[in-house]
Amino acid sequence: MAENYSSGSCAGILYVVGTGPGSLEYVTPAARGAIEKSDVIVGYKTYLELIEPLLENKSVISSAMMQEVDRVKKAFEITESGKNVSLISGGDPGIYAMAGLAFDIAKKLNLQTRIEIIAGIAALNSCAERLGAPLMHDFATISLSDLLTPWKVIEKRLEAAASADFVMVIYNPKSKKRNWQLDTAVKIIRRYRQDHTPVGIVRASTRADETINITTIDRFDSALVDMQSTVIFGNSKSYIWKNKMVTPRGYLDKYDL
Amino acid sequence: MAENYSSGSCAGILYVVGTGPGSLEYVTPAARGAIEKSDVIVGYKTYLELIEPLLENKSVISSAMMQEVDRVKKAFEITESGKNVSLISGGDPGIYAMAGLAFDIAKKLNLQTRIEIIAGIAALNSCAERLGAPLMHDFATISLSDLLTPWKVIEKRLEAAASADFVMVIYNPKSKKRNWQLDTAVKIIRRYRQDHTPVGIVRASTRADETINITTIDRFDSALVDMQSTVIFGNSKSYIWKNKMVTPRGYLDKYDL
């Protein structure tokens, strides 16, 4: 919530607000505060529905299909009229979400609007919680979406992360149109990991229709994964215990109980 | 907050609770709820002081110097007596923090205690917020602490992440005793990154004594970094604009404004 830059004399503030994985239990007071201070709330329909109780008496611009770029431009247009706007991002706006695009567009259009980012519980934090403790050691976060990133770059990162034994968090593993990338990623990872490497899949984390699957990489079935899923591949030390996925940091190798 | 496993008939629950970077504005309702449901609160002194207003009427076991292993064992001992315990972790307990150790110890001692993890805003989420939007694209999170991990493993991960153009989030960059690792890491990263690569340093994020520094890798001064700092190195596309650090995802390469 640090201030960004001085706004034009009568322009409003653009808050880019992370509302977490879905449940209101994970919306921070900082996020609620930004929404309260806003006149207009702009966001993708699914995310706005999840926080409906927070939107009473607010002017809401919900977009089902509008592209991200249009949504951010719309938000800036409204701040120019002197109103404060919350641009809602599920998860954390700072992780593969709307925060960067707000700065990109402000820079390109040379806007003086004050921009405040409000961090949220990201998919990676939430999925780790649901799975147990898979992110206790170094991890790499990779999006499999090749809409904006060439597949060659993604492949290079998969290879690098797998070979250096990073735990791997996979964002955007699949969509209706992108259906082969995840299986290709698993093939790459399996070149470096043993058959019993734990894999966790969390779908619709913290929401009513949440599903959690923990398995091993040799039994991994990409049919369990959809657009709403995040997938975590363990490192060489990760283990499964009582249906939890854990990556030890190494304390018990060093200290006696 | 998913249930872990059935507890012994009269044992309490162990909540491993993330309280975020420091400010109460980032403590989720889920974390507050777990603390409310607990009879005893166990934690490191510094973290407990930050959430003091939440600890009224609670039995508090604050440890200045106690090792992590002892703290977790103590928490389990109390749950065995039938009390609910919140084991407090600054940031997110699931990222280089207490969640994994709780499972490690429960497994080793064959405890049946129910363990619930409550995710929090981690240092990486918070630092990204303070810096602008550095984590818009694939990133690798690496701890420079070689107390539990051989330096060779850390070095290999630095090399892999730098060479595959990951944004890099550095945890535990420095302590009083570990004073050379960060400069060595920078040398490795510079083999793959240009002089003008943005670097962000956030110290004591969201706390009263917070400091934020944004610079480029050729001007990076590790003297600005201490135990309370997290450092983020940009990728080849990251930029600095109006004292914010941003990694573009690529929208504006593809879409016109």
Interface residues (C-beta under 8 A of the other chain):
Chain A: M1 A2 N4 Y5 G18 G20 S23 L24 E25 Y26 V27 T28 P29 A30 G33 Q67 E68 V69 K73 D92 P93 G94 I95 Y96 A97 A99 G100 L101 A102 F103 D104 I105 K107 K108 L109 I117 I118 A119 G120 I121 A122 N125 S126 A128 E129 R130 G132 A133 P134 L135 M136 H137 D138 F139 A140 T141 I142 S143 L147 L148 T149 V153 I154 K156 R157 E159 A160 A161 S163 A164 D165 F166 I212 Y239 W241 K242 N243 K244 V246 T247 P248 R249 G250 Y251 L252 D253 K254 Y255 L257
Chain B: M1 A2 N4 Y5 G20 S23 L24 E25 Y26 V27 T28 P29 A30 G33 Q67 E68 V69 K73 D92 P93 G94 I95 Y96 A97 A99 G100 L101 A102 F103 D104 I105 K107 K108 L109 I117 I118 A119 G120 I121 A122 N125 S126 A128 E129 R130 G132 A133 P134 L135 M136 H137 D138 F139 A140 T141 I142 S143 L147 L148 T149 V153 I154 K156 R157 E159 A160 A161 S163 A164 D165 F166 I212 W241 K242 N243 K244 V246 T247 P248 R249 G250 Y251 L252 D253 K254 Y255 L257
